[in-house]
Amino acid sequence: MPSSFLHPFTSPHKDEFITITGGRGAVVFDDQGNEYIDGMASLWYCNVGHGREEIADAIAAQAKTLAAYHTFDPFTNVPTEQAATKIAELSPFDDARVFFGSSGSEAVDTAMKLARIAHREAGHPEKQIIVSRERGYHGTNYGGTSVQGIAPNREGFGQLVPDIVNVVADDDEAMKRVFAEHGDEIAAVITEPIQGAGGVWPPPDGYLSHLRDLCDAYGAFLIHDEVITAFGRTGEWFGSQFYGVTPDMIIFAKGVTSGYVPLSGVIVGPAVRAGLEANEGFILRTGYTYSGHPLGCVAALKCIEIQEREGLLARATEIGIRLSSGLRALRDEGLLIDVRGEGAIWGITVPEGVNVAGVRDTLLGRGVIIRPIPPNHLTLCPPFVITDEQIDHIVSAIGEVLRS
C-alpha cells in the first residue's frame, strides 16, 4: 500500500522509501542503521551540514519568546528586520530591500509579480513579458512552472501564466531576437547564474553580461534565481558576485537557513525599488502568512554567522577543486562524457545507455547520495562541511559503479 504521504516528484504508486532519521555533518542515517554521505546537501540546501545544535538552540530560544507573528501592516519583529539588514549587506546591491517568503517557488512568483508591478508603477504597464531559458528550473508554483525551462515539468497542468517566452539556454542570438521582436514589452529576464536542477550548467563566458546589457538597453529587469547558488555555493555569497554581474533582483531560499527552517526571499535592487516607491499611495498587495517568519530569520542569521566564523565560503572553493579533479580523472578514464560546475556544485554526464536512476540506487548501496537528472546526467552539491576523505569516497564510488 502507498503511504498516506503523497511524495513530490514521485510516482503515486511507489510504496518503498528510505526513512532518514538523523544526520551529522555531511552524513545522514536511516532507520536500518545505514549511513550515507550526503552528496546533495539534501536537495541543494544543507550548506552548513546536518545536526548543528546551535541552530536548533537559536530556533528554540526564539520559539519561547515569539514563535510567529505576521508582518503585514503595521507589524514587524526584530529577527525579520535583522535578517533583512544582514542579507541586504551581503548582497551585491548598494541599496536593497528584502521581501521574505517560505519556499523558492514562492520567491520566484513574487519576483515575477514585482517585475510587472514595478514597471506599471513607473509608467510602463505594457511591460509584461518574462523571458526564461531552456533547462532553467524555477520552482513549481504557477509562475515558476510557467517559466520552467524543463518541459516535462510544465506538462499536464493546464493553462499557465501568459506572456512567457522561453529561449534556448545559451544562444545569444536567440535572446537578441526575442528582444528585437518584443523589447518594449519585456518586463524581465529570469535566469539562474548556474542552471542547477536542469543538470548543473554554468553559463558560457560573457553570457550573463550579455543579458545585463540587453536588459539595460531595453529597460527590462534582470532577475537572478539564486535559490541554489546563493549563500556560498560558488565560493561567494551570491553567484551574481562570482560572475561579476549585478541583476535587479536576486531570488534566494535553500542555503539561507541550510533547510533548518523554510525561508526564502527576493532581494530587491534600486531599479525595482524605484518603481515600487514611485507613487506614495501604492500598496504592495502581495505576501504570505509566513513572510518574515521569526524562526526562519533567526535560523538564517545563525547560518550566516557559522559560515563567516568557519570560513565556509573558502571551503566551498576547496571542495570544487578536489571534486572536479576527481571527476575529471574519471572523464579522462572514459567513464564520463562531461564534467562541469563551479565551487561546490557539479554535474556530470554519463555515456548514453547508462541508467542514471540505477546509478543513484547502486550508489545508495555504497553509502553515497547523488541526484540523477534524466536522460544521462548526475549532480553533486555537498555540504560545505564535507571532508576531503568523504569527497574522495564519493568519487571512488562513482568510478566503481560506472566501471561495473
Residue pairs with C-beta under 8 A, 6 or more apart in sequence:
1 15
2 12
2 13
2 14
2 15
3 15
3 17
6 12
7 14
7 17
18 30
18 364
19 30
19 31
20 28
20 29
20 30
21 29
21 30
21 31
22 28
22 29
22 50
22 51
23 29
23 38
23 46
23 49
23 50
23 51
24 49
24 50
24 51
25 49
25 50
25 51
25 383
25 385
25 386
25 387
26 37
26 38
26 49
26 50
26 382
26 383
26 385
26 386
26 387
26 390
27 35
27 36
27 37
27 38
27 50
27 390
28 35
28 36
28 38
28 42
28 50
28 369
29 35
29 36
30 36
34 367
35 367
36 364
36 367
36 368
36 369
37 367
37 368
37 369
37 382
37 386
37 390
37 393
37 394
38 46
38 50
38 369
38 382
38 383
39 368
39 369
39 370
39 380
39 381
39 382
39 394
40 369
40 370
40 371
40 379
40 380
40 381
40 382
41 47
41 255
41 258
41 381
41 382
41 383
42 259
43 254
43 259
43 371
44 196
44 197
44 227
44 228
44 254
44 255
44 345
44 381
45 253
45 254
45 255
45 258
45 259
46 258
46 259
46 383
47 231
47 232
47 233
47 255
47 258
47 303
47 307
47 312
47 383
47 384
48 55
48 258
48 303
48 306
48 307
48 310
48 312
48 383
48 384
48 385
49 258
49 383
49 384
49 385
49 386
50 383
52 258
52 260
52 306
54 302
54 306
55 257
55 258
55 260
55 299
55 302
55 303
55 306
56 260
58 298
58 299
58 301
58 302
59 260
59 261
59 295
59 298
59 299
61 298
62 79
62 294
62 295
62 298
63 295
66 77
66 294
67 294
67 295
68 290
68 293
68 294
68 295
69 75
69 77
69 294
70 289
70 291
71 77
71 80
71 100
71 287
71 291
71 292
72 287
72 291
76 292
77 292
77 294
77 297
78 294
79 294
79 297
79 298
79 301
80 100
80 292
80 293
80 294
80 297
82 297
82 301
83 98
83 100
83 292
83 296
83 297
83 298
83 300
83 301
84 97
84 98
84 100
84 292
86 300
86 301
86 304
87 98
87 252
87 256
87 265
87 267
87 300
87 304
88 96
88 97
88 98
88 267
90 237
90 238
90 304
91 237
91 238
91 250
91 267
92 238
92 240
92 241
92 246
92 250
93 246
93 267
93 269
93 270
94 270
95 269
95 270
95 273
96 267
96 268
96 269
96 270
96 273
97 267
97 268
97 273
98 265
98 266
98 267
98 268
99 107
99 110
99 114
99 265
99 266
99 268
99 287
99 291
100 263
100 264
100 265
100 291
100 292
100 293
100 296
100 297
101 107
101 110
101 253
101 263
101 264
101 265
101 266
101 288
101 290
101 291
102 262
102 263
102 264
102 288
102 290
102 293
102 296
103 139
103 253
103 262
103 264
104 139
104 225
104 227
104 251
104 252
104 253
104 254
104 264
105 138
105 139
105 140
105 141
105 144
106 139
106 141
106 264
106 288
107 139
107 227
107 251
107 252
107 253
107 264
107 265
107 266
108 138
108 139
108 141
108 143
108 144
108 147
108 190
108 225
108 227
108 251
109 139
109 141
109 142
109 143
109 144
110 266
110 286
111 188
111 190
111 223
111 225
111 249
111 251
111 266
112 130
112 143
112 147
112 161
112 188
112 190
112 223
113 143
113 286
114 249
114 266
114 268
114 272
114 276
114 286
115 130
115 187
115 188
115 221
115 223
115 249
115 272
116 127
116 128
116 130
116 187
117 275
117 276
117 284
117 286
118 221
118 271
118 272
118 274
118 275
118 276
119 125
119 127
119 128
119 187
119 221
119 275
120 127
120 275
121 275
121 276
121 278
121 279
121 282
122 274
122 275
122 278
123 278
124 219
126 184
126 185
127 184
127 185
127 186
127 187
127 219
127 220
128 163
128 185
128 187
129 163
129 164
129 165
129 182
129 185
129 186
129 187
130 146
130 147
130 163
130 164
130 165
130 186
130 187
130 188
130 189
130 190
131 164
131 165
131 166
131 167
131 175
131 178
131 186
131 188
131 189
131 190
131 220
132 138
132 147
132 148
132 149
132 164
132 165
132 166
132 167
132 189
132 190
132 191
133 149
133 166
133 167
133 168
133 169
133 191
133 195
134 149
134 166
134 167
134 168
134 169
135 149
135 150
135 169
135 195
135 198
135 199
135 201
136 147
136 148
136 149
136 150
136 166
136 169
136 190
136 191
136 192
136 195
136 198
136 225
137 148
137 149
137 150
137 153
137 192
137 195
137 196
137 197
137 198
138 144
138 147
138 148
138 149
138 190
138 192
138 225
139 145
139 227
140 153
142 157
142 160
142 161
143 161
145 153
145 154
145 157
145 160
146 154
146 160
146 161
146 164
147 161
147 164
147 166
147 190
148 154
148 166
149 166
149 169
149 195
149 198
150 197
150 198
154 160
163 185
165 178
165 182
167 174
167 175
167 178
168 174
169 195
169 201
170 201
170 203
170 204
170 207
172 207
172 210
175 189
175 210
175 211
175 214
176 214
178 186
179 186
179 214
179 217
179 218
179 220
183 217
183 218
183 220
184 218
186 218
186 220
187 220
187 221
188 215
188 220
188 221
188 222
188 223
188 248
188 249
189 211
189 214
189 215
189 220
189 221
189 222
189 223
190 223
190 225
191 203
191 208
191 211
191 222
191 223
191 224
191 225
192 224
192 225
192 226
192 227
192 228
192 229
192 239
193 203
193 208
193 224
193 226
193 229
193 234
193 239
193 240
193 242
193 243
193 245
194 200
194 201
194 202
194 203
194 228
194 229
194 234
194 239
194 341
194 342
194 345
195 201
196 227
196 228
196 229
196 345
196 379
196 381
197 228
197 373
197 379
198 373
199 347
199 349
199 373
199 377
199 379
200 340
200 341
200 345
200 346
200 347
200 377
200 379
200 381
201 340
201 347
202 340
202 341
202 342
203 243
208 243
208 245
209 243
209 244
209 245
211 222
211 245
212 222
212 245
212 246
212 247
214 220
215 221
215 222
215 248
221 247
221 248
221 249
221 271
221 272
222 245
222 247
222 248
222 249
223 247
223 248
223 249
223 250
223 251
224 238
224 239
224 240
224 245
224 247
224 249
224 250
224 251
225 251
226 238
226 239
226 240
226 250
226 251
226 252
227 251
227 252
227 253
227 254
227 264
228 254
228 255
228 345
228 381
229 238
229 239
229 242
229 345
230 237
230 238
230 239
230 250
230 252
230 253
230 254
230 255
230 256
231 237
231 238
231 252
231 254
231 255
231 256
231 303
231 304
231 307
232 255
232 307
232 312
232 313
232 316
232 343
232 344
232 384
233 239
233 255
233 316
233 343
233 344
233 345
233 381
234 242
234 316
234 342
234 343
234 344
234 345
235 242
235 313
235 314
235 316
235 317
235 320
235 342
235 343
235 344
236 242
236 313
237 313
238 250
240 246
240 247
240 250
242 342
242 343
246 269
247 269
248 269
248 271
248 272
249 266
249 267
249 268
249 269
249 272
250 266
250 267
250 269
251 264
251 265
251 266
252 264
252 265
252 266
252 267
253 262
253 263
253 264
253 265
255 303
256 263
256 264
256 265
256 300
256 303
257 263
257 296
257 299
257 300
257 303
258 299
258 303
258 383
260 299
260 303
261 293
261 295
261 296
261 299
262 290
262 296
263 293
263 296
263 297
263 299
263 300
268 276
276 282
276 284
290 296
306 312
307 313
307 384
310 385
312 384
312 385
315 384
315 385
316 343
316 344
316 384
317 343
319 343
319 344
319 382
319 384
319 386
319 391
320 341
320 342
320 343
320 344
320 345
320 346
322 388
322 391
322 392
323 341
323 344
323 346
323 380
323 382
323 391
323 394
323 395
324 339
324 341
324 346
326 391
326 392
326 394
326 395
326 396
327 336
327 339
327 346
327 348
327 395
327 398
328 339
329 395
330 336
330 339
330 348
330 395
330 398
330 399
330 402
331 337
331 338
331 339
331 348
333 399
335 350
335 351
335 398
335 399
335 402
335 403
336 348
336 349
336 350
336 351
336 402
337 349
337 350
337 351
337 376
338 347
338 348
338 349
339 346
339 347
339 348
339 349
340 346
340 347
340 348
341 347
341 380
344 381
344 382
344 384
345 379
345 380
345 381
346 379
346 380
346 381
347 373
347 377
347 378
347 379
347 380
348 377
348 378
348 379
348 380
348 398
349 376
349 377
350 356
350 359
350 376
350 377
350 378
350 402
351 376
352 376
354 376
354 402
356 372
356 373
356 374
356 375
356 376
356 377
356 378
357 372
357 374
359 372
359 378
359 398
359 401
359 402
360 370
360 371
360 372
360 378
362 401
362 404
363 369
363 370
363 397
363 398
363 401
366 397
366 400
366 401
367 393
367 397
368 393
368 394
368 397
368 398
370 378
370 379
370 380
370 394
370 398
371 378
371 379
371 380
371 381
372 378
373 379
378 398
380 394
382 390
382 391
382 394
